[in-house]
């Protein structure tokens, strides 16, 4: 029974993991060092996994790009 869902679930897990790592690296390398924003977002992404990565992608990343251009 579990093997019938594997072709659907495995790609979703793989994509979510790649997205999580991408947002973690993006935050660690491109977030400005001013204040505690960088540390807080890294901790949010680390401890909430793909939910935190999605929050960073939808909330903070567009704001950072608008303010700092990267």
C-alpha positions as CSV (number, residue, x, y, z in Angstrom):
1,X,0.0,0.0,0.0
2,X,2.8,2.4,0.9
3,X,4.7,1.8,-2.3
4,X,1.8,3.0,-4.5
5,X,2.1,6.6,-3.0
6,X,5.9,6.7,-3.2
7,X,6.1,8.0,-6.8
8,X,4.0,11.0,-5.8
9,X,5.4,11.6,-2.3
10,X,9.1,11.3,-3.1
11,X,9.3,14.1,-5.7
12,X,7.3,16.4,-3.3
13,X,9.8,15.7,-0.5
14,X,12.7,16.2,-2.8
15,X,11.4,19.5,-4.1
16,X,10.6,20.8,-0.6
17,X,14.1,19.8,0.6
18,X,15.8,21.6,-2.3
19,X,13.6,24.7,-1.8
20,X,14.5,24.7,2.0
21,X,18.2,24.5,1.3
22,X,17.9,27.2,-1.4
23,X,16.2,29.6,1.0
24,X,18.6,28.9,3.8
25,X,21.6,29.6,1.5
26,X,19.9,32.7,0.0
27,X,19.2,34.1,3.5
28,X,22.7,33.3,4.8
29,X,24.5,34.8,1.8
30,X,22.4,37.7,0.7
31,X,20.6,39.0,3.8
32,X,22.2,42.2,5.1
33,X,24.1,42.0,8.4
34,X,22.3,44.9,9.9
35,X,20.5,44.1,13.1
36,X,19.4,40.6,14.0
37,X,17.2,40.0,10.9
38,X,19.7,37.5,9.3
39,X,20.0,35.4,12.4
40,X,16.3,35.4,13.2
41,X,15.4,34.4,9.6
42,X,18.0,31.6,9.6
43,X,16.6,30.3,12.8
44,X,13.1,30.4,11.5
45,X,14.1,28.6,8.3
46,X,16.1,26.0,10.3
47,X,13.4,25.2,12.9
48,X,10.3,25.4,10.8
49,X,11.8,23.7,7.7
50,X,9.8,24.3,4.5
51,X,7.1,26.4,6.2
52,X,9.8,28.9,7.3
53,X,11.4,28.8,3.9
54,X,8.1,29.6,2.3
55,X,7.5,32.4,4.8
56,X,11.0,33.8,4.0
57,X,10.4,33.5,0.2
58,X,7.0,35.2,0.4
59,X,7.6,37.9,3.1
60,X,11.2,38.8,3.5
61,X,12.9,38.0,0.2
62,X,10.8,40.5,-1.9
63,X,11.3,43.1,0.8
64,X,15.1,42.5,0.8
65,X,15.2,42.7,-3.0
66,X,13.2,45.9,-3.1
67,X,15.4,47.5,-0.4
68,X,18.8,46.2,-1.2
69,X,18.5,45.0,-4.8
70,X,19.8,41.5,-4.4
